[in-house]
Amino acid sequence: MTSVTTPDTAKSGDALTGRPAATAAPPTGPGRRGSDFSVLSNQVRAARLLDRRYWHYTVRITVTLLAGAAAWTGIVLLSGSWFELLTAAALGLVTTQIAFLGHDGAHQQIAATRRGNTWVGLLAGNLLTGLSIGWWIDKHNRHHANPNKQDHDPDIGEGVLVFTAEHVANRRGRLARAITKNQALLFFPLLTLEGLHLHVSSVTWLRRTPAAKHRRLEISLLAAHLVLYAGALLLVLNPLPALAFVAVHQAVFGLYMGCSFAPNHKGMPLIAAHQKLDYLRKQVLTSRNVRGGWFIDQLLGGLNYQIEHHLFPNMPRPNLRRARRLARTYCAQQNITYTETGLFSSYAIALRHLHELGAPLRQAT
């Protein structure tokens, strides 16, 4: 890789266009590959960007919980009116922000101790969102260890959507092939079911993983979430409006979650299963940042700094913006492609990737 993308330039190359056949090239030429990341890491530590940001997270957690309380207050006040579906959509947005806090806790970004971060993850994930934090950590750690690496990254594993040419070739069944042929068109509609998928995956993982570290506690918190959620809705709503509320809430939650994670890696170069890259290049070449300022930072929960998040997973969210300047400059010095684009451009790249993957099946009909 010989160029560095900037906020306004760099219009060519697989890292930007997201061609489905793209794979990250192995490092070539002389250089201290093993020490490349340590240089950047020393710069980050010298700038104290790994230090905890307690006041930031105190304010963020407080504001998020108040927003959730406001949404539930709206449910009560609008009881008996279909306008309560607006509060369901609002609660879907708040639920995603709570899930972002669980994500930060799982990455050890918030509290000073592992125990403290574990409790943040359990409360934000299991109790308030209804997702198993143990399942999330297991899946997410495998993704962070091998982003976009075939047969290793669970986020590009075969599912309803497919992200590699090999999975397209293996597609069987009329319905599965029809979905793959049109997966770019179906991407956003299918995301409305992502919330349900996350809940089901959490329960399935806990059922199949008896050795999970906090299994009993996680199950208890998930049960408490279900009882409190269903009980609160049925206390103020009749069954039919309650079902409509759940449908809207979970659809917005799934869509928001999917739209927050899709810009990060979809359409970026793939690493072959047998291929080896050093840590710095593995994380940078497969990740894409989304620019946009303060609003995008809040909207995407800091995931818009995906490159820096992958390089330093335990870096507190508010420090990622400052780390971006260091990482971008260092990548330019090392001739490592640093990909950054706008939010809508990132969606276009991901959709183009999905569309081109489905081309062989469309041509076969």
Number of C-alpha atoms within 10 A of each C-alpha: 17 8 16 19 21 15 13 9 10 17 11 11 15 16 28 22 20 25 21 23 15 18 20 22 17 13 15 8 6 6 10 8 17 10 13 17 18 12 10 19 18 11 16 19 11 10 14 13 21 20 15 20 18 14 10 14 19 11 11 15 16 12 12 16 17 13 18 21 14 15 22 19 13 18 24 17 12 17 17 13 11 12 12 23 21 17 22 26 21 21 26 27 24 22 28 23 27 24 25 21 25 29 23 25 27 26 22 23 25 30 19 13 10 15 12 14 21 21 17 22 31 26 24 26 29 29 23 23 26 28 28 29 28 24 19 19 15 12 14 18 16 14 18 18 15 22 27 32 25 21 14 17 20 19 21 21 17 16 11 12 21 21 24 22 14 12 17 21 13 9 16 11 7 8 10 16 19 15 17 26 24 18 24 21 14 15 19 17 13 16 20 22 18 21 26 16 12 17 17 14 16 22 18 13 17 19 12 9 13 11 8 15 10 16 17 12 12 26 19 14 21 25 15 16 20 17 12 14 16 14 12 15 21 15 11 16 20 12 12 10 19 19 15 14 23 19 19 20 24 23 23 25 30 26 22 23 23 19 17 19 15 15 29 23 25 26 32 29 26 28 25 16 13 8 13 16 16 14 17 20 25 25 23 23 26 28 28 27 25 25 17 13 10 10 10 16 19 13 15 21 22 23 24 29 23 25 29 28 24 22 22 18 19 18 25 25 25 17 20 23 17 13 24 17 11 16 22 22 14 18 20 16 10 17 13 20 23 27 23 28 23 17 18 11 15 25 18 17 23 25 23 19 23 28 18 18 27 26 14 14 16 15 8 6 6
